[in-house]
Amino acid sequence: VVRKTVGYCRYETEDELLLLNQLYSLLRLYTNFFQPDTKLVFKEQVNRKVKKHDDEAKTP
């Protein structure tokens, strides 16, 4: 989520750090309260591999 929002640039100054911290506080709220999320329903093992089954994504 973070790299998708701010990219892969290198941020080194104090001003950039302050801006990123402000952005992260808002991004945390957006991600936790407004983005769809899935829950793990069950796992099954098929030939030594574990397959995970999730329910449909729902907004909180």
N, C-alpha and C positions, 0 to 999 in steps of 0.2 A: 504494500500500500504506500509506503513512504517513497520508494524509488519511483513508483508510477507517478507520484505527485510532484516531487522535487527534482527528479532526474538523477543522473550519475556524476554530476559535477562535484568538484571539491570545494567546500566552503570552509574558509580559514579565519576570517576576521571576527571580531567580537560583535560587530553589527549584524553580520550574517547569522551568527549564533542566536542572537536575540530574535531575529525574524523567524528563524527555523523553530525556535521554542514556541513562539506565538502560533505558528502554523500547526505544529504538532498538537497543541492543546485543542485547537478547533478540529483538526483532522481526527483526533481520538473520539470526539463526540459524534462526528459524522459517521465514522466507521462503526461505532458501537450501537448507535441508535437508529440509523437510517439505511444501512446496507443489509441486503438479504443474507440469511445465514442458514446453514443446513445442520441437522443433527444426525449423528450416527445411529442407525436403527439396529443393525447387527453386522457381524463379521462372519464369513464362512471360509473354510479352508478348502481349496481345490488344488489337488496335486502339489502340495508343499508351498502354495502361494495363498496369501490371505486376500480375499476380496471383500471390500467394505461397501456396505449398502447404506445410503443416506436417504433421508426423506426429502421432499421438495423444499426448495429455498423459500423462506418466509421472512418478511420484514418484522422486526421486533414490535 
